[in-house]
Amino acid sequence: MEGKPHSKLPDLGTTIFTEMTALANRHGALNLAQGLPDLPPPEALVESAVRALRGGVHQYAPMAGRPDLREWICGHHLARHGHSYSVDDECTIGAGASSLLFAAIQALVHPGDTVVVQSPAYDLYGPAVQLAGGQLCEVPLLDATGQWDLDALLEACTPQVRMVILNTPHNPTGTVCPPGFLDSLAAHLQGTDTIVLSDEVYGPIVHDGRPEVSLAACQGLRDRGLAFGSFGKLLQATGWKIGWAVGPTALTAEIRKVHQYDVFSTGAPLQAALAEFLPTAAGQQHLQGLAGIYQAKRDRLIAGLTGTGWQCTPAEGGFFQVLDARNLIDGDDGHWAREWTRTHGIATIPLSAFCHPPTPQVRLCFAKEDVTLDAAIERLRHIASDHAG
């Protein structure tokens, strides 16, 4: 057929997350690939959802989200980050943070605009920019010492750049934006029209006493930026797909223009459950305990692999750990991630899904019950033993 090609994403297939989960299911493997916690949501939250369903909350929630849940979100940012967002005009609830990130990119990126992202990067950003007609500019997230590479980012941020996308705690590397980084970026962007999107879906899940970092706390960026959060990540309920975006009125208005014709409204009874649960003592206690819960999971995993050929730098935040297999394998991490799923019964994500060229590294999710983690450790130790031989 002549004329324009059918596909706007001709080089893109099924995501690696879908592929590896399907492969894990086919071979009965432990699935540490996709970010699926097997920890249950708080029981009080589940009870709130049941009450909402039985109480008749079955129709559309408001397009921007329930006002009481938006009020909690704005209060959350004020308490944690010191900035007060308008409930009516600066906060929007969507089908997970991903839907709102996508909406922001479609609404704010014009054909030919340059969008800067740090690599490796979560795999939503690139295709969304491509669909909007933008040009992706990738810069290394980390420098040679393993620290966030400020110089590389600032060099790429010319006055013509339309958008910068940040992610902290970072997926897949588990690193956290260092103190002062956002202030330096804000100073560099003064006098430009560059927009900043800050993907903060793992929010308060930071380890080893590190401070939580948010665009909302940076005075020089919050007037030109949007911050995104996820209830699914924070409440072990990823299937609920409820997230939010906060930012200045002008940017929020543009997001809502896309959101109202895409998702429009999401999970009314689930929003009601969240609005009821989060302000309670149980809700606050859960959020305050998140970092400790996941740090203990991370430490259990790392301790179990000590003395093997696996190498790693402990994740600074979130619930993903990158394992370096260069002492075990050569070549394509994608090949070995698939092979280990089939032969050793453990599914991971090759880091090449987030960056190129392929590297001998894999990402795994440690948001698992201890029995699952211990089984994963045993299988990873077998992999190390087999390759050492």
N, C-alpha and C positions, 0 to 999 in steps of 0.2 A: 504493500500500500504506500503510495507516494504522499508527500506532504509532511506536515509536522509529525514527529514521533509521538506515540501514545503516552509514553512515560515521561514525567518530569524528574524522576529519580531513576534513570536507566541503570545505574551501577549499584543500586541498593536492593538487597534481598531481605529475607527474614532476619530479624535481629538475632545477635548471638545469644541473647538471654532466652529467647523462645527456642532456638535450636538446641542449646545445651540442656534446657529443662526437658525437652522432648527426648533427647538422647538419654538423659538420666532415667526418665520414666521407662524407656524401652529396655534398659539394661538393669533396672532395679537398683540404680546407684544412689548414694547419698547426694542430695542436691545442695551444694554449697555455692552454686553458680549464681542463681538469681537471688536478689535481696529479699528473701522470703523468711521472716522470723518464724520459728516454730514455737516461740514463747506466746502464751495466750494473752489477749488483751486484758486489761483490768476487769475483774468480774463486775464491779459496780458500773462500768461503762456498758457492758453487755446488758445488764439489767435495765439501764436507762434506755437502751435501744429497744428492748422488749416492751417497755412501758410506752415508748413513742409509737410503736407499731400497733399495740393494742388500744392506744388512745386515739387512733384514727389519723395519724400524721402520714397521709399517703399521697397528697397532691404536691404540685410544684412548690419548691422553696422560692423565695424571691431571687431574681436573676443575679444580684450581687451577693446573695447569701443571707441567711437569717440575721436580723439585726443584733440579737443577743449574742450570737456566736462571733459576729464581727466585733462587737463590743469587747468580748473576751480577748480576741486577737490583738486589738489595739491596746488594751490594758496590759497584755503580755509584753508587747514591745516597749511600752512606757516603763514597766517595772524592770525589765531586763536590759533595755538599751537606752532608756532615758529620753525617748522621743514619743510625742503624742500624735498619732495619726487620727484623722477624722473618720469616724465610723461610717458616715454617709458617703463620703467622697473619695476616700483614700484606702479603702480595703475591699477586696473582692475575693469571694470563695468560688473555687472551681473543682473540676474532677481531677483532684491531685494537683500538685504543683506543676507537673509536666504540662497539663492542659493550659495553664496560665502562662508558663514560659513560652509555649508555642504561640499562644495568642499575642503575647507581647512582641515576639519576633515578627509575626505576620503584620501586626499593626504598625510597627515602628521602623521596620527596615524596608527601604525602597530599592527597586532594581539598581544594581551597580554599587550600592552602599557597602563599605567595608566593615566587617564585624570581627573583632579580635577575641580569640579564645586561647586559653592555656591548654597545652597538650602534655599528657593525655587528657582527654575530655570525655564527659558523659556523652553518649552517642545520640542524644536528641538534638543537640545544638546544631551540628553540621547540616543534617537534612532540613531542619526548619529554616535555616538561613538560605539554603539552596532553593527551597520552595518560594521564599520571599523574593528571590532574584538577587540576593546579596552575595558578596564575595567574602569567603572565610579566610582569615589570616591567623594561622596557628603560631604560637610562640611557646617555647618550653616552659612548663610549670616550674621545674626545679633546675637549679644551677649545678655545677660540678660537685658542690659540697652537699647536695641534697636539700638545700634551702629554696624557698620560693624566690624565683628569679625576677626581682623588681626591675633590673636594668633592661632585660629583654622585653618586658611588658611596656615599659615607658618608651622604649625606642620604637615600638610598633604603633604606639598611640599618637599618631600625627593629628593635627587639627582637623583633618578630613575624615577621620574615623567616625562612623555613625554610632557604633555600639561596642561595649566591652562586656563580656560575660565572665563572671567569677563564680567559683563554687567552693564553699567552705562550710563544714568539713568536706574534704574533697573526695569525690568518687571518680577514679578508683583508688587513688594512692593512699587515702587515709590521712593525708597531711592537713594541717590547719593553717589558715592565713595568719602570718606572724603579726605581732603588735607593730603599729606604725605603718604597715604596708598600705592600708586604705588611705591614711592621711597623705602619704607620698603620692599616691595615684590622684587624689583629689587636688593636690597642689599642681600636679602636672596638667590636669584637665581644665584648670581655670582659664576662662576666656574662650572655651570651645562649647559646642553644642552636643558633645558626646554623651550618650546615655549609657548607664551602667545597670546591668542585671546581675543580682547576687542570689545565686541558688543556695539556699541555706536549709535544705530539707532535713539535715541531721542536727541542726541547731545546737541544743545544749549538750549533745553527746560528744563531749570533749574529755580527754583522758589526762591523767598525771597532773591534775591541778591547773591545766591551762585555762585561760579566760575564753569565754565564748566571744566570737567575733561576728559582728553584723554590720552591714551597710547602714542600718537604722541608727547605729551609734556614732556614725561618722558624719559630722555636720557638713563637711565639704562635698559629700557624695549624695546624701539623702534627698537633696532637692533636684538631682538629676538622675536618680536611680530608683529601682524597684527591688524589694527583697521578697523572697518566696519561701514558704514553709509548708510542711506536710504533717497532717495528723496521723496518716497511715504509718509514717516512719516513727513517730514519737509514741504511738499507742499500740504498736504491734498489730496493726489492722490495715495492712497495705491494700487489701481487697475492698476497703471502703472507698478508696479513691476520693478523699476530701483534702484539699490543700488551699492555700491562700496566697495572695499577693498584696503587698502594701507599698504605697508610693504616692508622690504628689498628685494633686487632683488632675492636672493636665495629662499625665501619663496614664493614670487610672482610667480616665475617660476613654482613651484610645484602646486600652485593653478591653474594656467592656463592649466596645463596638464590635470586636471580633467574637468575644465570649458569648454575646447574646445571640449570635447566629450559628455558633458551634455547639458548645455544651449547653448554654442557656441556664440550666438549673441542674443541681445534682443532689442526690441522696437526702431528700427532706427528712425522713425519720432518723437518719444517721446524724445529720446536722443538729436535730433536736436532742439526740443523745449526747453529743459532744457539748452542746450548750448547757445541758443539765449537769454533766459530770465534771467538766474542767474547773469550775469555780469552787468545787467542794474540797475539803481537806484531803480526801483520797486522790483527787485529781492533781492537786499541788504536790502531794507526797510522791506520786508516781513520776512526775516530771523531774522533781529534785533528785530522785534515785536513779535516773536513767544512766548518767555517766558512770556511776559506780557499778551498775549491773553489767554494762558492756565492757568496761575496763577489766573486770574480773574474767569475762569470757575471752577477751583478747589475751590476757595473761595465761589463762589455762591452755589456749591453743599454742602459744609460743613456747611455754614450758614443756609441752608435750613433744615439740619438734626439736628441742635443744639436743645437740650432739648428732644430728642427722646432717645430710647434705643440703637440706633446705636452709636458705639464709633469708633474713628479713630485718627491716627496720620497723619497730613496733608502731602500729597505727596511732596517730595523735588524736583522732576523732572519728566519729561514725562507727559503722560495724562491718567494715571490710578490711581485710589484711592482704597485702601483696606479698607473695612468696617468690623469692629469686631461686631459679633452678639451674643457674649457669654451672654449678658444680655437678649437676646430674645429666644435663642434656646439651646438645648443640642444635641450633636451627629453630624451626618454626614452633612457637609456643602453641599455636592453634592445633597443629597436628597432635602434639602430646596431650593437650587438654582433652581432645576427643578420644585419643587412645586410652588414657587413664580412666575415662568414664566407662569405656567398654571392658577394660582388662582389670581394673582395680576397684571399680565400683564407687568412684567419687567424681562428681562433676564440679569443675571450676570454670572461670572465665579467663581466656587468654588475654593478656594485656594488650596484644595487638588489636583487639576489638576497639580500643580507645586511642591508639596511636600507631604510627608506622615509622620504621620498618618493624617486623616482628622481633620480639625480645624473649629470652627464656624466663618469662615471669608469668604468674597467674594470680588472679584475684579470687578470694573466697569470702563468703559471708559467715561471720561468727555469731550472728544473732540466733543462736541455737541452744536448745536444752543441753545440759552437760552430757547426757548420754549420747546425743548426736555428735557433739564435739569430740568426745572420747573415741567414738567409732571412726570419725574422720581422721583423727590423729593416728590411729592404728593403720589406716589405709595409706595415709601420707608417709608414714614411716616405712611401710612395705615398698612404696614407690622408690623412696630414697635407697633402701637396701638393695632392691633389684638393679637400680642403675649404678650403684656403687660397685656391684659385682661385675 
